[in-house]
Amino acid sequence: MAENHGMKVSPAGSDVKTVTDIDTRFTSKFPYMKVYKWDTVSFTTNGSGNYTYTIPHDLGYAPAFDVFVKGTAAFSFLTGTTYPNSWFRIGGANRWFNQDEAGGFFAYSDEDNLYIQAIDGFKSVSITAKFYLYVDPIEEFTSASNIDLTGDYGMKVSKTGKEVRTGEEYDMRFSTKYKMLQYFKESIKSETLTLPEMWASFVDHEVEEATYVDFLHGLGYPPLFHAYFEPSADLLREVPYHETDLFYAPGILYYDDVVYEVSAWCDATRIRVTFYRRSSWVVPDDYANRTFSSQTITIRVVPFAENLEGLDYGE
């Protein structure tokens, strides 16, 4: 290994001197996401549905983050069952949360604040959100931050070229000053989802299909999770994902509005990932059918030990 100083812990039955990096229980060779602050917040969107909730921080740079919103999961197209106390990782539309692709929740950060943003579809709605701000920056940062370097008892490992006694917190590979997220390697799941071939026509102007897969985590609480899907062998996208494509085909006079969505949510039992698409068909001068090929995607889900219903920072 190019960087071999620090600490490493192997799983039971493996030699710590020869175990591969990916199979270690812990290695300070790589940086860990260090949680600077986490909290549960509540707010009500305005009447327009376009609303931004601001959470100040004092880091002096744009930090990495995770944001989830709480609600009741319901999607009548797939099932009549509703799931209260569900959590949705934000970043796009999610039919289980709003059943309307026009709206969505997003988040972004800068050197002063974390922002939770509602776009359309969520008018005068009360929202509960759980956020995690990390010490780790998402922008190139070389200046001094506002992080208090006191209270740093315990263990620290700096990255190469940084002095462990004086380096900034974001220069640490590992620091017991901060809470760190642990994922369950044994529970990382992969599954494929397939939607069948669809036909939009003069008779059926709007066609839609959806399917989902449940990953039963067995934790007894809603976990922080990351989900990804692979639409092709060389492309990986993060969930939630939402796309609307407008196609104008030369020689065939139709307007084809395709909505494509991969979304996810969790509760105390499951992490559910859904694959959905819909097409609207309008033909002024031609009655040709429109065919949509079958699609298969690969889903990967990473559950963490963190409880979204758990205590907030300082409690």
C-alpha positions in Angstrom: 0.0 0.0 0.0 1.3 3.5 -0.9 0.1 4.8 2.5 0.7 2.3 5.2 0.9 4.2 8.5 -2.0 4.5 10.9 -4.4 1.8 12.1 -6.1 -1.2 10.5 -8.5 -3.8 11.9 -9.3 -7.0 10.0 -12.4 -9.1 10.3 -12.3 -12.3 12.4 -10.3 -15.0 10.7 -8.3 -12.6 8.4 -4.7 -11.6 8.8 -4.5 -7.8 9.3 -1.1 -7.7 7.6 -2.5 -9.1 4.3 -6.2 -8.3 4.3 -7.3 -6.1 1.3 -8.4 -2.6 2.0 -12.0 -3.3 0.9 -12.3 -6.2 3.4 -11.0 -4.3 6.5 -13.3 -3.5 9.3 -11.4 -0.2 9.8 -8.4 1.4 8.1 -7.1 4.9 8.6 -5.6 4.8 5.1 -8.9 6.4 3.9 -10.8 9.3 5.3 -14.1 8.6 7.2 -17.1 10.8 7.0 -17.0 12.7 10.3 -20.4 14.1 11.4 -20.0 17.7 12.6 -23.7 18.2 13.5 -27.0 16.5 13.1 -30.5 17.6 14.0 -34.2 17.2 13.3 -35.9 20.4 12.1 -39.5 21.2 11.3 -40.9 23.9 8.9 -43.9 24.7 6.8 -43.6 25.6 3.1 -45.2 28.6 1.7 -48.3 28.8 -0.5 -46.3 28.8 -3.8 -44.6 25.5 -3.0 -41.2 27.1 -3.8 -39.6 27.5 -0.4 -36.1 27.3 1.1 -35.3 26.5 4.7 -31.8 27.7 5.9 -29.7 26.0 8.5 -26.6 28.1 9.5 -23.2 26.5 10.2 -19.9 28.0 11.2 -17.5 25.8 9.1 -16.3 28.5 6.7 -16.6 26.1 3.7 -19.3 24.1 2.0 -19.6 20.8 3.9 -20.8 17.4 2.7 -24.3 16.5 4.0 -27.2 14.1 4.0 -30.8 15.2 4.3 -33.9 13.0 4.8 -37.6 14.1 5.1 -40.2 12.2 7.0 -43.7 11.3 5.8 -46.2 8.6 4.8 -45.2 6.5 1.9 -48.1 6.0 -0.5 -48.3 5.2 -4.2 -51.8 4.1 -5.3 -50.6 3.0 -8.8 -48.6 0.1 -7.2 -50.4 -0.6 -3.9 -53.2 0.6 -1.7 -51.0 0.1 1.4 -49.6 3.2 3.1 -46.5 3.3 5.3 -46.4 5.9 8.0 -43.1 7.0 9.6 -41.1 6.6 6.4 -38.0 8.6 5.5 -37.1 9.8 2.0 -33.6 10.8 1.0 -34.1 14.0 -0.9 -32.7 15.1 -4.2 -35.6 14.8 -6.6 -39.2 13.8 -7.1 -40.5 10.7 -5.3 -44.0 9.4 -6.1 -44.2 7.6 -2.7 -43.9 11.0 -1.1 -46.0 13.2 -3.2 -47.2 11.1 -6.2 -46.5 14.2 -8.5 -43.4 14.4 -10.6 -43.7 18.2 -10.7 -42.4 18.7 -7.2 -39.4 17.6 -5.2 -37.0 18.3 -2.3 -33.4 19.2 -2.8 -30.5 20.3 -0.6 -27.2 22.2 -1.2 -24.6 23.9 1.0 -22.2 26.8 0.9 -19.6 28.3 3.3 -22.3 29.6 5.6 -25.5 27.5 5.4 -27.1 24.2 4.5 -30.3 24.8 2.4 -33.4 22.5 2.1 -35.4 23.5 -0.9 -38.9 22.6 -1.9 -39.8 23.0 -5.6 -43.5 23.1 -6.7 -45.9 20.5 -5.5 -45.4 21.1 -1.7 -47.7 24.1 -0.9 -48.3 25.0 2.7 -47.0 21.6 3.9 -45.5 20.8 7.3 -42.2 19.1 6.9 -39.9 17.2 9.3 -36.4 16.7 8.1 -33.2 15.1 9.6 -29.9 16.5 8.4 -26.3 15.5 8.8 -23.5 18.0 8.3 -20.0 16.5 7.9 -16.6 18.0 8.7 -15.5 16.8 5.3 -15.7 19.6 2.7 -17.2 19.2 -0.8 -15.2 22.1 -2.2 -11.4 22.5 -2.4 -10.5 24.3 0.8 -7.0 25.4 1.9 -7.8 28.3 4.4 -8.5 28.0 8.1 -12.0 27.0 9.1 -14.1 28.0 12.2 -14.0 24.5 13.6 -13.1 24.6 17.3 -10.0 22.4 17.6 -10.6 21.8 21.4 -12.1 18.7 22.7 -9.9 16.6 20.5 -9.0 14.0 23.0 -8.9 10.4 21.9 -7.3 9.2 18.6 -6.5 11.0 15.4 -4.8 10.0 12.2 -3.8 12.7 9.7 -3.5 12.3 6.0 -0.1 12.3 4.4 1.7 15.6 4.6 -0.4 16.9 7.5 0.7 17.3 11.1 -1.7 15.3 13.3 -1.2 17.7 16.3 -1.9 20.9 14.4 -3.8 19.9 11.2 -7.3 21.0 10.5 -10.1 18.6 11.4 -10.9 18.1 7.7 -7.3 17.0 7.2 -7.8 14.0 9.5 -8.4 10.5 8.1 -9.9 9.5 11.4 -10.8 11.4 14.6 -12.6 10.1 17.7 -13.7 13.6 18.3 -16.5 13.1 15.8 -19.3 10.6 15.3 -18.7 8.5 12.1 -21.1 6.6 10.0 -20.8 2.9 9.9 -22.4 0.8 7.2 -23.3 -2.9 7.2 -21.1 -4.5 4.6 -23.0 -7.8 5.0 -26.3 -5.9 4.3 -25.3 -4.2 1.0 -27.8 -5.6 -1.4 -28.0 -5.7 -5.2 -31.1 -6.5 -7.3 -32.4 -5.9 -10.8 -35.6 -4.2 -11.7 -37.2 -4.6 -15.1 -40.1 -2.7 -16.8 -41.8 -4.4 -19.7 -42.2 -3.1 -23.2 -44.9 -0.4 -23.4 -47.0 0.9 -26.3 -48.5 4.4 -26.4 -51.2 4.8 -29.1 -54.3 6.7 -30.2 -56.4 4.4 -28.0 -54.1 4.6 -24.9 -52.7 8.1 -24.8 -50.8 7.7 -21.6 -49.0 4.6 -20.5 -47.1 4.0 -17.3 -45.3 1.1 -15.5 -43.7 0.8 -12.1 -42.0 -1.9 -10.1 -40.1 -2.0 -6.8 -37.9 -4.2 -4.6 -37.8 -4.3 -0.8 -34.5 -4.8 1.1 -35.5 -6.0 4.6 -32.8 -4.6 6.9 -34.0 -6.2 10.2 -32.7 -3.2 12.3 -36.1 -2.3 13.9 -35.6 1.4 13.1 -35.4 3.5 9.9 -31.7 3.7 8.9 -29.7 6.3 7.1 -29.1 4.7 3.7 -27.6 5.4 0.3 -29.1 3.9 -2.9 -27.7 3.7 -6.4 -28.8 2.3 -9.7 -26.9 1.2 -12.8 -28.7 1.9 -16.1 -25.8 0.5 -18.1 -22.5 -1.3 -17.5 -20.4 1.9 -17.3 -22.8 4.3 -15.5 -23.8 4.6 -11.9 -26.4 7.1 -10.7 -27.5 8.1 -7.2 -31.1 7.7 -6.1 -33.4 9.6 -6.2 -33.2 10.2 -9.9 -35.8 11.9 -12.1 -35.7 12.8 -15.8 -38.1 14.2 -18.3 -37.1 13.8 -21.9 -38.8 15.6 -24.8 -38.5 13.8 -28.1 -39.5 15.2 -31.5 -39.1 12.4 -34.2 -38.7 13.7 -37.8 -41.3 12.3 -40.1 -43.7 11.2 -37.4 -45.8 14.0 -36.0 -46.1 13.3 -32.3 -45.1 14.8 -29.0 -43.6 12.3 -26.6 -43.1 13.3 -23.0 -41.2 10.6 -21.1 -40.9 10.7 -17.4 -38.3 8.4 -15.8 -37.9 8.0 -12.1 -35.9 5.8 -9.6 -36.7 6.7 -6.0 -36.3 5.2 -2.6 -37.5 5.4 1.0 -37.1 3.5 4.3 -39.0 2.7 7.5 -38.3 0.4 10.4 -38.6 -2.7 8.3 -37.5 -2.0 4.7 -35.6 0.1 2.2 -37.8 0.2 -0.9 -36.5 1.2 -4.3 -39.0 2.0 -7.1 -38.4 2.1 -10.9 -41.1 4.1 -12.7 -41.7 5.6 -16.2 -44.6 7.2 -18.0 -45.3 8.5 -21.5 -47.9 10.9 -22.8 -48.9 10.5 -26.4 -50.4 13.3 -28.6 -50.6 12.9 -32.4 -52.2 15.6 -34.5 -51.8 14.0 -37.9 -50.6 10.5 -37.5 -52.0 7.4 -35.7 -48.7 5.4 -35.4 -48.1 3.5 -32.2 -45.1 4.5 -30.1 -43.1 1.6 -28.7 -40.9 1.8 -25.5 -38.5 -1.1 -25.2 -38.2 -3.1 -22.0 -35.7 -1.6 -19.5 -33.6 -3.3 -16.8 -31.6 -1.5 -14.1 -29.4 -2.8 -11.3 -30.1 -1.4 -7.8 -27.5 -1.2 -5.0 -28.5 -0.2 -1.4 -26.1 0.6 1.4 -27.7 0.7 4.9 -25.9 2.5 7.7 -26.1 1.9 11.5 -27.4 5.5 12.0 -31.1 5.7 13.3 -33.0 8.5 11.6 -35.4 8.5 14.5 -32.5 8.7 17.0 -31.2 11.5 19.2 -30.0 14.8 17.7 -26.7 16.5 18.4 -26.1 17.3 22.1 -29.0 15.2 23.4 
